[in-house]
Amino acid sequence: MTSRESRMRRYAALERRMWQALIRWVTRRGPRDGFGYAGPVRPLLWAFVIVSAVETVAVHLILPWLAVRVVVDVLSVYGLLWMLGIVASYRVYPHRLTDDGIRIRHSLFADLTVPRAAIAEVRARRRLLAGSEMLQVEEHAAGRALSIPVSGQTNVEVVLREPTTVDDSSGPVTEVRCYADDPEGFLAAAQDQRRQAQQ
């Protein structure tokens, strides 16, 4: 498969997930459990949606040529739906604790599961990250950490028993860091799940 075909497959998968998220959000078929992580970016996302909606109406009224107006309207509405799809994805794709382990997500762009058997400890600790990448890997004293930040920060750390691959592009890591709106609740649920598994 060429790099162009690979990119096209990724774009098609993103498109599919965006529409699925939007439909699940509108029809209220999102999960009832889970832990949200959109707190730091929610105001910005809604600001983009509102500005885009106002801009769509303004451009429609300004353009005098019908054919151009129709094309611009279609593109503007499509872009607005994409932004709403991203808002929806933060709602319908939360972090979840499952029988398989801890499923960590970030909107449409990251979805990985840390196997339950690989988890040594879950702790709450806030960290600020310098980069803007969706997935960041850094070396630290105990090995390699994979971070899935929201607005440049994480506040939950999942420590692994041994180097484990949880994302194909990142290789084996000894720690996975993510952001949760309620880190203490996330930590309590993870600890409760571990206690139940040990019984």
C-alpha positions as CSV (number, residue, x, y, z in Angstrom):
1,M,0.0,0.0,0.0
2,T,1.4,3.4,-1.0
3,S,1.6,6.3,1.5
4,R,-1.1,8.1,-0.5
5,E,-3.5,5.1,-0.2
6,S,-2.7,4.9,3.5
7,R,-3.5,8.6,4.0
8,M,-6.8,8.1,2.1
9,R,-7.7,5.2,4.3
10,R,-7.1,7.2,7.4
11,Y,-9.1,10.1,6.1
12,A,-12.0,7.8,5.2
13,A,-11.9,6.2,8.7
14,L,-11.9,9.7,10.3
15,E,-14.9,10.7,8.1
16,R,-16.8,7.5,9.1
17,R,-16.1,8.0,12.8
18,M,-17.1,11.7,12.6
19,W,-20.5,10.8,11.1
20,Q,-21.0,8.0,13.6
21,A,-20.3,10.3,16.5
22,L,-22.6,13.0,15.1
23,I,-25.5,10.5,14.7
24,R,-24.9,8.9,18.1
25,W,-24.9,12.4,19.7
26,V,-28.1,13.6,18.0
27,T,-29.9,10.3,18.7
28,R,-28.6,10.2,22.3
29,R,-27.0,6.7,21.8
30,G,-23.7,7.6,23.4
31,P,-22.5,5.5,26.4
32,R,-24.0,6.3,29.8
33,D,-20.8,5.6,31.7
34,G,-17.3,6.7,31.1
35,F,-15.1,9.7,31.9
36,G,-15.1,12.9,29.9
37,Y,-12.0,14.8,29.0
38,A,-13.3,17.8,26.9
39,G,-13.4,20.4,29.8
40,P,-10.3,22.4,28.7
41,V,-11.3,22.6,25.0
42,R,-15.1,22.7,25.1
43,P,-15.5,26.5,25.2
44,L,-13.1,26.8,22.3
45,L,-14.9,24.2,20.2
46,W,-18.3,25.9,20.7
47,A,-16.7,29.2,19.9
48,F,-15.5,27.8,16.5
49,V,-19.0,26.3,15.9
50,I,-20.8,29.6,16.6
51,V,-18.3,31.7,14.5
52,S,-18.6,29.2,11.6
53,A,-22.4,29.3,11.7
54,V,-22.4,33.1,11.7
55,E,-19.8,33.2,8.9
56,T,-21.8,30.8,6.8
57,V,-24.9,33.1,6.9
58,A,-22.8,36.2,6.3
59,V,-21.0,34.8,3.3
60,H,-24.3,33.5,1.9
61,L,-25.8,37.1,2.1
62,I,-22.7,38.8,0.7
63,L,-22.1,36.6,-2.4
64,P,-24.1,37.9,-5.4
65,W,-23.5,34.9,-7.7
66,L,-26.0,32.1,-7.2
67,A,-23.7,29.3,-8.4
68,V,-20.8,30.4,-6.3
69,R,-23.1,31.0,-3.3
70,V,-24.4,27.4,-3.6
71,V,-20.9,25.9,-3.7
72,V,-19.7,28.0,-0.8
73,D,-22.9,27.2,1.2
74,V,-22.4,23.4,0.7
75,L,-18.7,23.6,1.7
76,S,-19.5,25.8,4.7
77,V,-22.3,23.5,6.0
78,Y,-20.0,20.5,5.5
79,G,-17.3,22.2,7.6
80,L,-19.8,23.2,10.2
81,L,-21.0,19.5,10.4
82,W,-17.4,18.4,10.8
83,M,-16.9,20.8,13.8
84,L,-20.2,19.5,15.3
85,G,-18.9,16.0,14.7
86,I,-15.8,16.7,16.7
87,V,-17.8,18.2,19.5
88,A,-20.0,15.1,19.4
89,S,-17.0,12.8,19.5
90,Y,-15.7,14.2,22.7
91,R,-19.1,13.4,24.2
92,V,-19.8,9.9,22.8
93,Y,-16.2,8.6,22.9
94,P,-15.2,8.9,26.6
95,H,-12.5,7.1,28.5
96,R,-14.0,3.8,29.8
97,L,-13.0,1.1,32.2
98,T,-13.9,-2.2,30.6
99,D,-13.3,-5.9,31.3
100,D,-10.3,-5.7,28.9
101,G,-8.7,-2.8,30.6
102,I,-8.7,1.0,30.4
103,R,-9.8,2.4,27.0
104,I,-8.4,5.9,26.5
105,R,-9.7,8.1,23.7
106,H,-9.2,11.6,22.3
107,S,-12.1,12.6,20.1
108,L,-11.8,11.0,16.6
109,F,-8.1,10.8,16.7
110,A,-6.9,8.4,19.4
111,D,-8.4,5.2,20.7
112,L,-6.3,2.7,22.6
113,T,-6.7,0.1,25.3
114,V,-4.3,-0.5,28.2
115,P,-4.7,-4.3,29.0
116,R,-6.0,-4.9,32.6
117,A,-3.3,-7.5,33.2
118,A,-0.5,-5.0,32.3
119,I,-1.6,-2.3,34.8
120,A,0.5,-2.0,38.0
121,E,-1.0,1.3,39.3
122,V,-3.2,4.2,38.4
123,R,-2.5,7.6,39.9
124,A,-3.6,11.2,39.6
125,R,-0.8,13.6,38.7
126,R,-1.0,16.8,36.6
127,R,1.6,17.4,33.9
128,L,2.0,20.1,31.3
129,L,3.4,19.2,27.9
130,A,5.2,21.4,25.5
131,G,4.3,19.8,22.2
132,S,1.0,20.0,20.3
133,E,0.9,16.4,19.0
134,M,-2.1,14.2,19.8
135,L,0.2,11.4,20.9
136,Q,3.5,12.2,22.6
137,V,6.3,9.7,23.7
138,E,9.0,10.8,26.1
139,E,11.8,9.0,27.9
140,H,11.8,9.1,31.7
141,A,13.6,7.4,34.5
142,A,11.4,4.3,34.5
143,G,11.2,3.9,30.7
144,R,9.0,5.5,28.1
145,A,5.7,7.3,28.7
146,L,2.9,7.7,26.1
147,S,0.9,10.9,26.6
148,I,-2.5,11.7,25.1
149,P,-2.9,15.3,26.3
150,V,-5.9,17.6,26.1
151,S,-5.0,21.2,25.8
152,G,-1.4,20.4,26.5
153,Q,-1.9,18.6,29.8
154,T,-2.5,15.2,31.4
155,N,-3.7,14.4,34.9
156,V,-4.0,10.6,35.1
157,E,-1.0,8.2,34.9
158,V,-1.4,4.5,34.2
159,V,1.8,2.7,35.2
160,L,2.5,-0.6,33.5
161,R,4.1,-3.7,35.0
162,E,6.5,-4.0,32.0
163,P,7.0,-2.3,28.6
164,T,3.8,-2.9,26.7
165,T,2.6,-1.8,23.2
166,V,-0.7,-0.1,23.4
167,D,-0.5,1.9,20.2
168,D,1.2,0.6,17.1
169,S,2.9,3.9,16.2
170,S,4.5,4.4,19.6
171,G,6.1,1.0,20.5
172,P,6.4,-0.4,24.0
173,V,5.9,2.0,26.8
174,T,6.0,1.7,30.6
175,E,3.4,4.4,31.4
176,V,0.3,5.9,29.7
177,R,-0.8,9.4,30.6
178,C,-4.1,11.0,29.7
179,Y,-6.5,13.8,30.8
180,A,-9.8,13.3,32.6
181,D,-12.3,16.0,33.7
182,D,-12.7,14.0,37.0
183,P,-9.2,12.5,37.7
184,E,-10.2,11.5,41.3
185,G,-13.3,9.7,40.1
186,F,-11.3,8.0,37.3
187,L,-8.7,6.9,39.9
188,A,-11.4,5.6,42.3
189,A,-13.1,3.6,39.6
190,A,-9.8,2.1,38.4
191,Q,-8.9,1.1,42.0
192,D,-12.4,-0.4,42.6
193,Q,-12.1,-2.4,39.3
194,R,-8.7,-3.7,40.4
195,R,-10.1,-4.8,43.8
196,Q,-13.0,-6.6,42.2
197,A,-10.6,-8.4,39.8
198,Q,-8.4,-9.6,42.7
199,Q,-11.4,-11.1,44.6
